Amino acid sequence: MQRFEGKVVLVTGGASGMGRATAKRLASEGARVVLTDRNAADGAKVASEIGDSALFIEQDVTDEAGWATTVTTVRRHFGALHVLVNNAGIGGVMGANPEKETLEGWRRIHGVNLEGVFLGCKHAIPAIREAGGGAIVNISSLAAMQGTPALAAYGASKGAVRQFTKTVAIHCAHRGYNIRCNSVHPGPIETPMLQDLLTRGGSMDGAEGRRKFIESVPLKMLGKPEDIAAAVAFLASDDARFITGEELLVDGGMNAI
């Protein structure tokens, strides 16, 4: 199915994990894909794997001037921008609770996870509007729906992304921009970020952390990056034309507990 034939998609954090899977999924459905990341080597590799329909741009999503340049480059290279996937994000150190989290850590996490999403929306909305409309999908987290005492900054940043998504959706709807904005909320997904979280700053090693995560999921499995890519593809496509300002949980049932 070529749901994105003739569409240009920008995916941040596209060098690995969910961003990589999303870029490949949308390209497989006909999109011309621009993927960005700070990891230039891996990002260029993903673009090469996709082929001529992909372009890699090295980007720090916390840099506003860089966002302006990125959107301009996308439009110059492919002629338009129809879909933005704000996927770039970072985690925290397990145990960084409201008493132990540092101000530096708090600001760093919010800079990427929240300010990066804000800047992406700010600079992409005019371009998507000029292309006749499209969609924005922001990657939030299950952490936006629940208390996260061991990851205070991370949970707060993802909760803010959830709210900001609704704000962008209503802003665009009220102005008749024909831009939908929704958020995807992954549970535990097998990505480098999850592995890093399990092996850094916790009392359990990666294998034990993985086992406990799996036991906490009603479906008794971890999600795959491709599960998130499928959710993004749906929300970014015309199949979701009447959906905006909503959140889609992809968490194996964890939020239903």
Protein Blocks (a to p, Z undefined) as FASTA:
>chain_A
ZZkgoiacddehklgcjllmmmmmmmmnopacddddfblmlmmmmmmmnommbccddddf
kbmklmmmmmmmmmmmnopafbdcdfbccdddehiafklpcfklmmmmmmmmmmmmmmmm
mmmmmmmmmnopacddddddfklmpccfklmmlmmmmmmmmmmmmmmmmmmmmnonopac
ddddddddddfklmmmmmgopabdfklmmmmmmmmpmnlpacdfklmmmmmmmmmmmklm
mgghiacddehhmmmZZ
